[in-house]
Amino acid sequence: MTPSSPIDRRRVLQWGALAGLAAAFAPGTAAAAITPSVRITDLGPAVNNFSLAAGIPVGDRVYVASRNIDPMRIVGYDLNTRKVTSITPGPGISTQLLAADPGGRYLYAAVDERGGAEPGFIRLDLSQPDAPKEDLASLGGLRPYAIAMAPDGVLFFGGQEAAPRLRMYDPASGTLTEITGPDPHVPMIRCLVATEHHLYIGTGASLGATPTSTRAGLFVMDRATGEYTSLLPPEFADAVEVRDIALKGDTLYVCASPADGAAVAIIDLADPSRYRLLRHGGKFLRLPVFVGEDKVYFNGGTLVELTLSTGVFREIELQEGEFGEIWGLWERDGSVMAVSAFGLVYRVDPATGQATAYDLVAGGAPADPQLAMSIAAGARGVYVGGTNAVVRHNLRDGTKTRILAPSEAKDILIHERVAYFAQYNGIGILAHDPRVDGEWTRKQALLPPGQNRPHQIVWDDRNQVALIGLQSDTLGGGSLMTFDPRTSETTVAVNPIDKTQMVRTVAVHDGIAFLGGQNVGNSGGTVVAWDPTSHRELWRMTPQTRPTGITGLAVLGRHLYIMCHRGDFFVVDLTTRQVVHTANHGPVVPNYGTLLVSREQVFCASSKAFFRLDPRTFERTDLATLNGEWYGIPRATVDEVGRFYAIRGRNLVRIELQDR
């Protein structure tokens, strides 16, 4: 992909003493500190992309739901003309759930409302040229993850909530009914298949789990009586969830990932005790689709083929490009159609791996500004991570290059002019060298099993490795991973803090790693000094009396700087391991604050502001209001000549300081 046109809407704002800004913030600002002059340059949208999280066919058209652009859109695309036929704004930021009625007139979606004003249960009238939206109902606290259309046009959906319930929508009466779920102790309804008389339900605990949560479950509900019957094969009892299900005739295909890897159970519904279990061994299988009598295809991180007559799985790689995240699969005239989160639809010949790519953006889908995930400066550029893409801003000529990276770059490290992306969900470490790489990344290492969510990647100059702090969404806790870019070798220390705290933030000084902990309830808040070569704890402390969790760490001289969730701030003398300074910066750190060291000073970035901390008094000097729109943890970065970069709104800004 060639770089886009030079940066647009560049504007430079000169700020003087910032007296008004300093006065606007609460106590903690250094009253007597000399505030530098600040020049802020707006570099335009930080990361533009059209990504998606759902895609289904309706006739010759594909309907996809955008992800991480505002507003969310449901886009219709004609496979014959290669043109977008409709763009319908929707609520929220994304949906994974689309379903069409049997006649193909209405397209339904259930969207996570996230406290927004618009109802999350909607439908589009596809008989109208612009596919207008109709609001059907609000969903409250439901995070939708499963949807199914029955042959009689009745729709079922569900997801994550306390004691998850099923929703049933009857278009004949226009009523939405809540039905008690099959298990009050399971956090999620994960997948659904509906027939005229039954509803098949897969449940699990991949999100929202507690120590008492039920894990994988498989149930059938009699639609006439509402009675539930468990169908879960014993081999899936230790799985976190039933990830997906599909029905072909009287046979149910059930995808799960027990301890020994992904597998599919093929259940004879005439006698559910009779089933065939086929093990794939990968991380997951989902979206089963049938081609002919002997082939089943899955999303397994790539396209996976199962030959039923032999029980053999085969991974299909594209001859050019890659699938990325697959959010839709179906059969079309003997080919497999795959919807990629890169904003592409592939028509794949499974026998050869040859594919025809349909580019949704080229056909008219909106590549709008996304919420930022990460930011890093170096190698004469600034990288900003988004959803299924990272954009590199060339600092010499102002051009932007979109780099296609599956899922989300939670943090980015630039070392020796190569960018390393710590990639969620369990993707691994990806590399991009702007001198030789174009729009695709290279995979350098996998993440440890079960440790799927990176938080921060930093360079350990003493040990010549990268350190990555991780979280396990399914097991709780987290880990510290090391990565050697020369050899791609990795090590891992699981739960170096404890079984509940993720490694939210990492700082490294003189070969010692400092790990900041937080748990999913915004508590924990333990700091651990760790030797990453011997995997040995040196000491630990919890500075807060009421922990909210640690989100930023930095070492300058003999001091360890600690920023906590919602602004509690501590400085520890590393020679005595005593707290020598405390403050609260809540007015400028409303949630997450992260730290970086430059110019022999420590700086902090939050969603609201960018400020620095005096190395002698530790007092705060406010430098810039940001009000950045982040999907992840707000950060700032600094380039080789000392210019800072941060996110204001959805734009990338350069912050240049000059002390008076």
Secondary structure, DSSP 4 states (H G I P E B T S, - for coil): ----SSPPS-EEEEE-S-HHHHHHS-TTB-SSSPPPEEEEEEEEES-EE-EEEEEEEETTEEEEEEESBSS-EEEEEETTTTEEEEEEE-SSSB-S-EEE-TTSSEEEEE---TT-SS-SEEEEETTSTT--EEEEE--TT-EEEEEEE-TTS-EEEEEESSS-EEEEEETTTTEEEEEE-S-TT-SEEEEEEE-SSEEEEEEE-SSS--TT----EEEEEETTT--EEE---GGGTTSSBEEEEEEETTEEEEEE--TT--EEEEEETTSTT-EEEEE--SS--EEEEEETTTEEEEESSSEEEEETTTTEEEEE--SSS---SEEEEEEETTEEEEEETTTEEEEE-TTT--EEEEETTTTT---EEBPB-EEEEETTEEEEE-BS-EEEEETTT--EEEEB-SSEEEEEEEETTEEEEEEETTTEEEEE-TTT--SB-EEEEPPPTT--EEEEEEEETTTTEEEEEEE-TTTSSEEEEEE-TTT--EEEEE-SS-SS-EEEEEEEETTEEEEEEE-TTS-EEEEEEEETTTTEEEEEE---SS---EEEEEEETTEEEEEEGGGEEEEEETTTTEEEEEEE-TTT-SS-EEEEEETTEEEEEESSEEEEE-TTT--EEEEEE----BSS----EE-TTS-EEEEETTEEEEEEEE--
